[in-house]
Amino acid sequence: MSSVKPWDLLNPNKPKTTEEIQKWRLEICESCEFIIKATKQCKKCACVMPFKVKLGKAKCPVGKWDSYE
């Protein structure tokens, strides 16, 4: 699991990803067997993926994408 927290989105000093990276990550998540489609929540890390994909230091818990800094 990554060391990021949901409130990192509010911290301007925490690295964020580009819109292109966000879209790429979310496409991977949306096609993943561990996604809850109704809520876009990951069954492995319990994160809401449209938010997690924005965090530069976030990682996929099953290794489908890594941190981006």
Backbone as CSV, one residue per row, in Angstrom:
resi,resn,N_x,N_y,N_z,CA_x,CA_y,CA_z,C_x,C_y,C_z
1,MET,0.830,-1.175,0.000,0.000,0.000,0.000,0.877,1.241,0.000
2,SER,0.397,2.301,-0.582,1.191,3.521,-0.657,1.109,4.310,0.643
3,SER,2.016,5.255,0.783,2.085,6.055,2.004,1.296,7.352,1.885
4,VAL,0.475,7.497,0.889,-0.314,8.715,0.728,-1.605,8.618,1.535
5,LYS,-2.143,9.768,1.849,-3.403,9.863,2.587,-4.384,10.690,1.758
6,PRO,-5.689,10.486,1.913,-6.665,11.244,1.120,-6.512,12.753,1.253
7,TRP,-6.161,13.224,2.423,-6.027,14.667,2.633,-4.802,15.256,1.938
8,ASP,-3.935,14.409,1.377,-2.805,14.915,0.589,-3.286,15.715,-0.624
9,LEU,-4.503,15.451,-1.081,-5.055,16.215,-2.202,-5.193,17.696,-1.861
10,LEU,-5.366,18.004,-0.592,-5.541,19.389,-0.159,-4.227,20.118,0.096
11,ASN,-3.134,19.379,0.126,-1.825,19.958,0.430,-1.134,20.376,-0.870
12,PRO,-0.928,21.677,-1.079,-0.300,22.127,-2.325,1.155,21.690,-2.464
13,ASN,1.779,21.247,-1.382,3.171,20.796,-1.434,3.322,19.323,-1.807
14,LYS,2.224,18.596,-1.837,2.278,17.182,-2.219,2.189,17.075,-3.741
15,PRO,3.021,16.231,-4.348,3.012,16.123,-5.818,1.704,15.545,-6.345
16,LYS,1.224,16.156,-7.414,0.024,15.683,-8.098,0.431,15.188,-9.487
17,THR,-0.435,14.435,-10.105,-0.169,13.932,-11.449,-0.812,14.850,-12.486
18,THR,-0.390,14.701,-13.722,-0.999,15.446,-14.818,-2.358,14.833,-15.141
19,GLU,-3.180,15.567,-15.864,-4.479,15.033,-16.275,-4.309,13.789,-17.139
20,GLU,-3.266,13.767,-17.945,-2.999,12.605,-18.808,-2.709,11.356,-17.962
21,ILE,-1.877,11.500,-16.944,-1.559,10.371,-16.053,-2.797,9.945,-15.272
22,GLN,-3.579,10.911,-14.804,-4.813,10.590,-14.074,-5.739,9.742,-14.933
23,LYS,-5.923,10.165,-16.180,-6.804,9.445,-17.102,-6.280,8.028,-17.356
24,TRP,-4.978,7.923,-17.587,-4.360,6.616,-17.845,-4.546,5.682,-16.641
25,ARG,-4.261,6.184,-15.446,-4.415,5.370,-14.235,-5.877,4.940,-14.047
26,LEU,-6.797,5.894,-14.197,-8.205,5.585,-13.976,-8.729,4.565,-14.978
27,GLU,-8.261,4.634,-16.225,-8.659,3.634,-17.224,-8.212,2.241,-16.792
28,ILE,-7.016,2.147,-16.242,-6.521,0.860,-15.746,-7.409,0.383,-14.604
29,CYS,-7.701,1.279,-13.674,-8.519,0.912,-12.515,-9.930,0.486,-12.921
30,GLU,-10.516,1.203,-13.855,-11.881,0.895,-14.269,-11.998,-0.466,-14.956
31,SER,-10.906,-0.968,-15.490,-10.934,-2.288,-16.128,-10.393,-3.388,-15.211
32,CYS,-10.056,-3.039,-13.987,-9.462,-3.986,-13.040,-10.518,-4.866,-12.365
33,GLU,-10.146,-6.087,-12.078,-11.055,-7.027,-11.418,-11.330,-6.651,-9.953
34,PHE,-10.555,-5.741,-9.382,-10.730,-5.358,-7.984,-11.511,-4.054,-7.794
35,ILE,-12.056,-3.494,-8.873,-12.797,-2.238,-8.757,-14.270,-2.516,-8.447
36,ILE,-14.839,-1.715,-7.567,-16.285,-1.731,-7.337,-16.848,-0.671,-8.276
37,LYS,-17.478,-1.101,-9.337,-17.876,-0.186,-10.406,-18.837,0.909,-9.937
38,ALA,-19.754,0.597,-9.046,-20.753,1.580,-8.596,-20.125,2.758,-7.864
39,THR,-19.065,2.494,-7.121,-18.438,3.554,-6.315,-17.046,3.931,-6.806
40,LYS,-16.520,3.190,-7.774,-15.145,3.370,-8.271,-14.142,3.262,-7.126
41,GLN,-14.430,2.317,-6.237,-13.571,2.074,-5.084,-12.809,0.768,-5.299
42,CYS,-11.545,0.772,-4.877,-10.698,-0.413,-5.007,-10.970,-1.375,-3.847
43,LYS,-11.158,-2.656,-4.173,-11.380,-3.668,-3.139,-10.107,-3.975,-2.367
44,LYS,-8.945,-3.693,-2.931,-7.668,-4.000,-2.274,-7.239,-2.919,-1.289
45,CYS,-7.334,-1.653,-1.679,-6.845,-0.574,-0.804,-7.973,0.266,-0.222
46,ALA,-9.202,0.062,-0.692,-10.394,0.781,-0.233,-10.419,2.249,-0.651
47,CYS,-9.520,2.658,-1.544,-9.485,4.049,-1.999,-10.549,4.295,-3.064
48,VAL,-11.015,5.543,-3.119,-11.897,5.987,-4.190,-10.969,6.452,-5.312
49,MET,-10.956,5.707,-6.384,-9.918,5.856,-7.386,-9.898,7.181,-8.148
50,PRO,-11.023,7.836,-8.448,-10.912,9.133,-9.111,-10.113,10.162,-8.302
51,PHE,-9.998,9.954,-7.016,-9.190,10.836,-6.175,-7.752,10.324,-6.055
52,LYS,-7.593,9.033,-5.839,-6.255,8.474,-5.637,-5.359,8.669,-6.860
53,VAL,-5.928,8.559,-8.049,-5.113,8.672,-9.271,-4.469,10.045,-9.425
54,LYS,-4.944,11.033,-8.682,-4.395,12.395,-8.753,-3.123,12.558,-7.930
55,LEU,-2.870,11.659,-7.009,-1.743,11.782,-6.092,-0.466,11.211,-6.694
56,GLY,0.554,12.039,-6.790,1.801,11.639,-7.425,2.498,10.466,-6.764
57,LYS,2.419,10.365,-5.449,3.109,9.289,-4.737,2.254,8.040,-4.542
58,ALA,1.025,8.070,-5.026,0.139,6.914,-4.893,0.613,5.768,-5.784
59,LYS,0.330,4.546,-5.339,0.664,3.341,-6.094,-0.536,2.407,-6.096
60,CYS,-0.651,1.628,-7.119,-1.667,0.579,-7.179,-1.245,-0.544,-6.233
61,PRO,-2.155,-1.036,-5.402,-1.794,-2.085,-4.451,-1.479,-3.434,-5.101
62,VAL,-1.865,-3.617,-6.349,-1.538,-4.876,-7.039,-0.533,-4.668,-8.159
63,GLY,0.084,-3.483,-8.205,1.183,-3.234,-9.134,0.820,-2.882,-10.556
64,LYS,-0.404,-2.440,-10.814,-0.782,-2.102,-12.179,-0.286,-0.728,-12.611
65,TRP,0.001,0.150,-11.649,0.670,1.426,-11.916,1.415,1.847,-10.661
66,ASP,2.456,2.642,-10.874,3.363,3.014,-9.787,3.290,4.514,-9.521
67,SER,4.046,4.968,-8.538,4.066,6.388,-8.222,4.686,7.177,-9.378
68,TYR,4.331,8.429,-9.456,4.775,9.314,-10.530,5.213,10.621,-9.903
69,GLU,6.479,10.940,-10.034,6.959,12.188,-9.438,7.816,12.930,-10.422
